[in-house]
């Protein structure tokens, strides 16, 4: 089958000054002048993460300016219509008034509060904020109710060099053992990192405070129940100690001090579990799919790499291209999975390539995808108000690079778990007003469910609604969209901010966005109309599908 084919060739000459892959975290939020991070773990397992920074005032003023513009765009008060005629030239404006210390502090507090409300860092509190002529001193804190909650956050946000996984466990002596595992290939950046630390005269500290006495620690400094890493760009011994930590796992052992673990806690597993909690699916048994599922290839992408002989020798630890933020060598096949007639695919999980071969019958390497991280998404779930034709879902299938003389991927055998449904049960809410004390009954589509509209903002072509859904666990399956009225159409989507469950009551905080392609004349928009939908007749089915004769030429 002829596909839209993409090829990418990375030509590597020599290792130059590069940024970490994927924007990974390498200490202190950047090259700061006085960053300190303290992680406190209490005897009951609750935790606090405190970050203190001294930042240039000008950089924070620039952040505030960008945030204000973004906020106006989100509310529709800044036009982005590319077809609009250019505005007539305006007389030169006087220089923008410099913010007073009090004004800048107020705007920073508002910015951080909005960031927290939108799920950026849930529960972030400003403990101290001092604005002076040239600098701003900021101390923030986030509290976590348990170690599990802490480990559900990406380790990169902890501020400790290049570690991307951590494990808490109790050893044979009933002591607490904490193991940090470094980011793969982190040592490749050490030369450039040290140069950056020196040039910026970086001053940075990361400290861990435990409830029990620390018995051993891979960090350079330890005293009582505290262990820490000091880093000073003007002191070579601290730079050497920090770089040494990037090369191997870091292990800290301490007296339990009241901490009790029934089983080891691993950050990667808990981060995945937290993601599933914020994107929950119904608890349904998986059955083998019946007839009617079809798959159709869309495009194929080949990524390869060529090393010039004089360049390859500079890669002492191996030649992975991901170091440069590019794709690793391999093949990605994009395909659509169609459900049986009369059904719609809501999401796809557990995607894996079982086997692949080329036109000469040779096997093409496949990687055993982790079902928790398999790359797939439902076009229907992310569409505007109308599903993709046929209720399809798009999936990304990954495998190795075929042999150079292969002409086709002759056969690709795959497996996935599809969550399908028979349709939606719908209700329409007109003239919706913001009222944090008013509960709108959604029993028409889901008994016991309620909607609270906290805030409505926007103008002309854009509308944003902050709301809360409450009720049984099934409120996680509710879909709420702003009903569009423009003749040229538009889009509406819903995004989760925070999700909590207590007993039989689930609370789901959401933001609903809408954009219409035919903006009005600037007049105040009427109150929005909401379309509330609940999926009916859902099934989880294990689907085996095959793609054949994918052209490589």
N, C-alpha and C positions, 0 to 999 in steps of 0.2 A: 504494500500500500504506500502510495506517495504521501510523504508528510512534509510539513513545514519544518525544515531542518536548520539548526543553528550549530555552529562550531566555534570553539574558542581555543586559541593556542597561546599559551603563556611562554614567552621566550625569556629564560632566566640567564643573565650574564654573570652577576655577582651579587652577594648580599650587601645591600646598602642600608641606609638609615630608614627603618620602617616602623610603623605603628603596630602594636599587638593585634593579632587576628580578632575580628569581631569586636573591637573596642574594649578588650579586656582590661581589667583594673590593675594598675601597677603602682599602688601606693598613694595614699593621701589625697585622692580626688584631683590628681594633677600635681604640678610642681608648685606647691604652696610655700608660704613663708612661715607658717606656724600651725600646721594641722595636727590635731591629736584625736585619736579614736579610742574610746574605752568601752569594752564589753564587760558588763557586770552580770554574773550569774549568782542568784540567791539560793539559799538552802531549799526553798520550796520549788525550785526549778524555773521560777519567773526570771526574766532577764531585762536588762536595760542597755541600749546602745546609745552612747553619748558622743557626739562629734563637736569639736571646737575648732574654729578656723579664724584666722585673721586674713582678710582679703582686701585688695585695693578697692577703694570707694568707687573709682571710675568704672571698674568692671561690673560692680553690682548695679550702678546707675544704668549701665547699658542693658543689663538683664531686665531691670524693671521696665525700661522703654520697650524692649521686645515683648515682654509679657503683656503690657498694656495694649500694644498693637494686636497681638494674637487674641486677646480677650475681646477687643472690638470686632475683629474679623469673625470670631465665633458667634457674636451677638448680631452679626449682619450690619454693623454700623460703619464698616469700611467696604467700599465697593471694590470688587475684583473682576468686573465685567471687562473682558479683553476687547469686546466690540464697542465699548462706550467711546464716544468722541473724546479726544484729548482735552483736558481742562485748559481754559485760557490761562496764559501766564499770569502769575500773581506777583505783586510787588514783594520785594525782599522783606522777609519777616525779621524782626529783631531776634537776637540770640535767645534760645529757650532759657527761661528763668531757672537758675540753679535751685535744686531742692534744698530746703533746710534740713538739718539733722533729724528733726522730728518728722518732717514729711517723708523723708527717705525711709526712716524706721517704720512708719505706718504702712507705706507701700510694700515693704519687704514682708511685714507680718501678713498683709492681705494676700500677697503672692504665695507665701508658704501655706496659708490656710486653704487657698483654692487648690493648690497642688495636692494637699492631703484629701480634700473633698472628692477630687477626681481619681482617687485611688493610687496616686503616685507613690506616697509613702504613708500608708494608713496609720493614724495615731501619732504622727510627728508633732512635737511640741517645741516651741522656741523657749528655752530656759533663760537665755541672756542675749541681748542685742544692744550693742553700744556703737554709735556712729560718731566718728571724729572727722577731722578735716580731710585726712588722706586714707584712712582705713575704716573697716567695719569688722567688729569682733562679734561672731555669731556662735552661740552654743545651742545645739538642738538635741533632743532626746526622743527615742522611740522605746516604748515598753512592750514586752511580749509576755503573755500569760504563762508560757511554758517553753521548754526546750524544743518541743515539736513545732511550736509556732515560730520560734527563732529560725530553726533549720528549714522551715518552709520558704524562707527568703533566700534569694541567690547569695552565695558566699561572696560574690564579687562586691556586694553592697556593704560587706563588713569592713572593708578598708584595709585588709591585710595582704599586701603584695599581690602575688599572682596565683593564689590558691583558688581552686574551683570546686572542691569537694571537702567535706568534713564529716567525721564519724565520732559519735559519743558512745562509750561503752563502759562497762564495769569489768575490770580485769580479775584474775584469779585471787587476788588479795583484797577484793572488794573496794579497790581504789577506782577513781574516775580517770579514764584514759581518753584523751582527745587527740585525734589524728587528722592533720590537714594534708591534703594531697595537691601538689602543684599543677598548674596548667601545663599541658603537654607542650614541649618545645619552648618553654619560658626562658631557658638558658640562652637561646639564640639572641635575645635582646639585651643581654647583660651589658655589653660594651656601650651600646647607645644609651641605655638607661643610666648607667653611671655618669656618662658625659652630661646628660640632661640634669641629673641631680646636682652635679658640681656647678654647671653653668647657672642654674636657678638658685643656688645656695639653699637648697631645700632643707627645711626643718620639719620633721614629721615624727610622730610617735604612735604606736599601737600597743594598747595595754589590755590584758585579760585579768579580771579579778574574780576569783573563785571562792566558794564558801569554806573550803578546806585548805590546809597547808599544801603548797606545791612541793612535790617530791623530786620531780625532774622536769626540765623544760629545754626545748631546742632553741628558745628565744635567748638573746644575749644576756638579759638581765632578769633576776628573780629575787624577790624578797617576801617572805611570809606567804601570803595567799595571792600575791601579785607577780605577774611575769610580763615583760614588755620588750618591744623592739624600739630603740631610739635610732633616729637617722638624722645626720647632720651633713649637708653637702660640703662642708669645710673640714670634716674629720674623716680621713680615709678609713680608719678602723671601723667606723659605723657603716660605711658604704660596703666594705668587704664582708661584714657580718650579714648585711641585708642580701647581698648577691648570693652568698653561700646558702641562705634559706631557700632561694628560688630553685636550687638544684636537686632538692630531695624532700621527702615528706617531713613534716614537722609534728613531733609527738610531745604532748604535755601530760604528765601524770600527777594527780593530786589526791589527797584524802577526800573521801566522798562529801563530808561536811553536811550530810543530810540529803544529798542527791540520791534518788533511787531510780534505777532504770530496770524495767522488766525485760527489755531487749535492746540491742544496739539501735541507735538512731543514725540514719544516713541521710545527708542533705539532699542528694540527687533524688532519692525515692520520695522524700517528703515534699520537695519542690514539685515533682510530678503530681503527687497526690493533691497538693494545694491547687494546681492548675485544673485538675479534674473537678475539684470541689467548686471552683469558680466558673467552670463550664460543664455543669452536671448533665448527665444523661439518665433516663429512667432505668431503674433496676429491673431489667428484663432478661430472661434466659436467652442464650444464643442457640438458635436452631439452624439446621442446614437449609440453605436457600432452595426454593423450588425453581421451576422454569420461569423464564421471562427476563432475567437480568442479561444485559448486553454491555459490551465494552467497545469503545471506539477511540483509536489513537488520534491525537491532535497535533503534537509536535515532538521532535527529538533533538536533544542537545548533547553534543560530544565535547568534552573538555580534555585536552591533552597538554603536555608540557615538553619543551625541548631545552636541554641544557647544553650550552657551549662548553667544550672541555675545560677551558680556563676558568669558567664560572662555577662549574659543579664542585670543584675541589674546595670551594669556600663553605660548602654545606657540610659541616663536620658531623652533625647529628641526624643527617638524612635529608631528603629533598622534597619534603611535603610542600606543595604550593600554597596550602591554606595559610602558611606563615605570612603571605603577602596579601591576605584578605581576598584572594581569588578562589575560584572553585577548585576542589581537588579533582584530579583526573578521573573521569568516569562518564557514564551515560545516564541521562535523565530523560525518561519518556513521559510526556504529559498525555493523559487520556481522560475520557469521560466514561463514567459508569452509569448506565441507565437502569432504572428499576422496572419491574413488570408493569404492564399497562394498568392505569388506575391508582398507582402508588407514587409516592414522592420520597426521594432520599433526603433525610434531614442531616445526617453526618456519616462519616466513614472513619473507622479506626482499625487497628490491628493489620495495617497494610504491609504486605511483604511479597517479594519476588521469590517464588519457589524454585524456578529453573529457567534458564535461557540458553538458546543455541543459535549459531549463525547458519548461513546457507550451506556451509560445508559440514554441518553436523557437529561442530566443535562447541563445547560448553563455554558460555561467557560467565565470568565470575559474578556471583551475587553476594551481597552482605546480608547477614541475618538481622533485619531491621528490628529494633526494639519496638514492640507494639505500643509502648507509651509515647514514643516520639516519632512514629511513622508519619511522614509528611502527607497529609491529605486534608481536604476541606470540601464542604458542600457548597456548591454554587448557589443552591436554593437558600441556604441559611444566611448567605451574605448578599443576596440580591436586594433589589429595592422593594417594590410592592408586587412584582410578578415573578413567579419562579422561572428558572431556566427551562427552555423547551424540553419537555419530557421528564421534568423533575430530576435532572442529572446532577451528579457530583463529579468534580474534577479531582484527579489524584496524580501524584508525582511518583514515578517508579524509578528506583536507582539501581544501577548495576555497573559492572566494570566496563573497560574499553574493549570493544571487539578487536579481533586480529586485524592488522593493516589491510589484508587482502579480502576481508569480508565485504560482501555486497549488501547483505540484508541481515537484520535480526529475524531469523526465520520463525522463531517461536518464543513467546514470552508467557510463562505460566505464573499466575498471581493469585493471591488470596487476600480477602478483606472482610471486615465485619461491617455491614451496612445497617444503619438505623433508619427504617422506613416507616411511612405513615400513610393512612388512607385519605387524609385531607385535614381541614381545619374546622373547628367550631369557632364562630366569630361573633363579636358584638361591637357596636359603634358607640363611642362616647362623643357627644357634640358639646360645643361651647365650654371646653375644658378651661378651668381657672386654677391658678396656683393658690393652694390653701393647705398649709402643713398640718392643720388640725382636722381636715375633712377626709373621711375615708369613702372611697367610691367602691361600691359593691360590684365584684366581678363574678358573682355566683352564677350568672347566665352561662358562662363558659367553664368556670371551675368553682364549685361550691367551697365556701370558706375563704376565697381569695379576695383581697382588697388592694386598691391602688391609692397612694397618697402622692399628689403632685406638689412638690416643694417649691419649684421655681420654674418660670417660663421666661426665656429671653430670646432676642432675635429681632430682626427687622428685614423687611423686603423679602429677599430670596431665601433667608436662612432662619431656622427655628431650632432652639435647643431646650429640652425639658429635662429637669432633674426630678426623679421620682423614686418612690419606694413601693415594692410589692411585698405583701405579707400574706401568710396563710400556710397551707400544708406544703410539704416538700415539692409537690407538683407545680408550685409557682415558678420553679426553675425552668419549666417547659413553656411558660407563657411567652408569647411574642407580642410586643407592642410597637406600633408604627404610627407616625403622623400621616393622616390621610391627605394626599396631595390634591390640589384643585387646579393647578396650572394646565393649560392645554398642551404645553410642550413637555410635560412630564417632569421628572426629577428623581430623587432618591431619598429613602429614609432608612435608618438603621438603629439598632439598639445595642448598647454596650454595657457590660456588667462592671460595677465599681467595687462593691463589697457584698459578701454573701455570708450570713450567719444563721445557724440553726440552734435553737434551744428547746429541748423537748420535742413537741410536735409542731412547733411554730418556726417557720423559715422567714427570714427577712432578706430581701434582695434589693440592693440599691442599684439603680440603672440610670443611664443618660440616653435620651432619645434625640437623635438628630434628624433634620430634614433639610434638603436643599432643592429648590425649584428652579428650573432653567429659564423661566420667564418672570423675572423680578417685576414687582409692581412699580407704581409711580412714586414710591417713597412714603406713601400714606401708611398709617399704623395698620398692621395686619390684624384681622379678626381673630378671636380665640381659636386655637387649633381643634381639629377633630381627630380623635384617636381610634385606630382599629386595633382591637385586642383579640388575639387568636390563641387557641389551644389545640395541639395536635391530637388527632383521633386515630385509634386502631394502630398503635405503634408496634413494631416488631424489630428484633435484632437478629440478623441473618448472616451466616457465614457464607460468603460468595466466593466461588472459584471461577476465574475468568481467564481468557487466553487472547493474546494479540499475536497476529501473524504477519510475516512478510513486511517488516518495517524497513524501508529503503534507507541505506546508509550513503548512497552516492548523490 
